[in-house]
Amino acid sequence: MRFAWNDRYRYALLHSARTAIAAVVSLLAARILHMPEDYWAAITTLVVMQSRLGAALKISEQRLAGTALGAVTAALITTYAGSNAWAFAAGVFLLGMVCAALRLDDAYRFAGIALAIVMLVARVRSPWIIAFHRFVEVAAGIIVALAITALWPEKERPA
């Protein structure tokens, strides 16, 4: 029993260290890029780091595609229709249809999240600038997470 605890503790220690290092590196990368909401890079890294490299690549492709679609859609809708509940509902619906047509079903949830963040959080900047920042913040988090996952592969989780 003691051996199993030690294996589990060692796994938790290494996984926590990998995740903490990756989250800080992505946060610092976003700060170097002068992103105003640099915490999104760290949040994205935390999400991606919970998967093995193969799974992380798949989810990262979907997250990046969804974020791009959601950010652009939000910028377009906000520019031409404003930021109101009906425009938001139309954006969520439109994204669902576009993701289905492009066979990006897993990207839909990320697209909706990006749409909500760009459209619904009150800001003074142009929605295009906010959309661009959101994409860069997420991309930085994904790139750092994938790099750390590739350079420091995770061992099997003990039973």
Secondary structure, DSSP 8 states (H G I E B T S, - for coil): -HHHHHHHHHHHHHHHHHHHHHHHHHHHHHHHTT-TTTHHHHHHHHHHTTS-HHHHHHHHHHHHHHHHHHHHHHHHHHHHH-SSHHHHHHHHHHHHHHHHHTT-TTHHHHHHHHHHHHHHS--SS-HHHHHHHHHHHHHHHHHHHHHHHHHS-------
